[in-house]
């Protein structure tokens, strides 16, 4: 099987397992993961953070975004630029006023309400979404390559962190040269400092 085929098969298997978690359990696990993410030194030291808003059965990253607001962080969220097929980053101050469902129903910043962030070098900490991860930091996204393209354009090395459920941790993920690894993987079972 090809690398894209292997990735798609793994993606389907992990998403199906994640969707079997009852919603109250996902929320309970999400709260534990978010608390651990916020205890990381790179998060505590960060001024500007980039996150994402969850959809479907993902970790409830909106809890982390709300915590980042409360902690006085400058919070950036991505918006899919359909023309360039890249992610544009916007500063968001309020999840009730500043975001709305966008591409694929994922909540995104409303361009008219948020300021576009051009200075990618100011991002100190990134909470990355993903379907599956290895203990060594390999990440399997949803297949669009949006985050790998974004990370390739950031001029420095911010802290790259993934928050996930333990069931999303796998032994191996086929990697391509454009794939970027995370530095920390946080699940309800603990925090892993990846190589």
Secondary structure in CASP SS format (residue, H / E / C, confidence):
PFRMAT SS
TARGET T0000
AUTHOR 0000-0000-0000
METHOD secondary structure of the structure
MODEL  1
X C 1.00
X C 1.00
X H 1.00
X H 1.00
X H 1.00
X H 1.00
X H 1.00
X H 1.00
X H 1.00
X H 1.00
X H 1.00
X H 1.00
X H 1.00
X H 1.00
X H 1.00
X H 1.00
X H 1.00
X H 1.00
X H 1.00
X C 1.00
X C 1.00
X C 1.00
X H 1.00
X H 1.00
X H 1.00
X H 1.00
X H 1.00
X H 1.00
X H 1.00
X H 1.00
X H 1.00
X H 1.00
X H 1.00
X H 1.00
X H 1.00
X H 1.00
X H 1.00
X H 1.00
X C 1.00
X C 1.00
X H 1.00
X H 1.00
X H 1.00
X H 1.00
X H 1.00
X C 1.00
X C 1.00
X E 1.00
X E 1.00
X E 1.00
X E 1.00
X C 1.00
X C 1.00
X C 1.00
X C 1.00
X C 1.00
X C 1.00
X C 1.00
X C 1.00
X C 1.00
X H 1.00
X H 1.00
X H 1.00
X H 1.00
X H 1.00
X H 1.00
X H 1.00
X H 1.00
X H 1.00
X H 1.00
X C 1.00
X C 1.00
X C 1.00
X E 1.00
X E 1.00
X E 1.00
X E 1.00
X E 1.00
X E 1.00
X E 1.00
X E 1.00
X C 1.00
X C 1.00
X C 1.00
X C 1.00
X E 1.00
X E 1.00
X E 1.00
X E 1.00
X E 1.00
X E 1.00
X C 1.00
X C 1.00
X C 1.00
X C 1.00
X C 1.00
X C 1.00
X C 1.00
X E 1.00
X E 1.00
X E 1.00
X C 1.00
X H 1.00
X H 1.00
X H 1.00
X C 1.00
X E 1.00
X E 1.00
X E 1.00
X C 1.00
X C 1.00
X C 1.00
X C 1.00
X C 1.00
X E 1.00
X E 1.00
X C 1.00
X C 1.00
X C 1.00
X H 1.00
X H 1.00
X H 1.00
X C 1.00
X C 1.00
X E 1.00
X E 1.00
X E 1.00
X E 1.00
X C 1.00
X C 1.00
X C 1.00
X E 1.00
X E 1.00
X C 1.00
X C 1.00
X C 1.00
X C 1.00
X C 1.00
X E 1.00
X E 1.00
X C 1.00
X C 1.00
X C 1.00
X C 1.00
X C 1.00
X H 1.00
X H 1.00
X H 1.00
X H 1.00
X H 1.00
X H 1.00
X H 1.00
X H 1.00
X C 1.00
X C 1.00
X C 1.00
X C 1.00
X C 1.00
X E 1.00
X E 1.00
X E 1.00
X E 1.00
X E 1.00
X C 1.00
X C 1.00
X H 1.00
X H 1.00
X H 1.00
X E 1.00
X C 1.00
X C 1.00
X C 1.00
X C 1.00
X C 1.00
X C 1.00
X C 1.00
X C 1.00
X C 1.00
X C 1.00
X C 1.00
X C 1.00
X C 1.00
X C 1.00
X E 1.00
X E 1.00
X E 1.00
X E 1.00
X C 1.00
X C 1.00
X E 1.00
X E 1.00
X E 1.00
X E 1.00
X C 1.00
X C 1.00
END
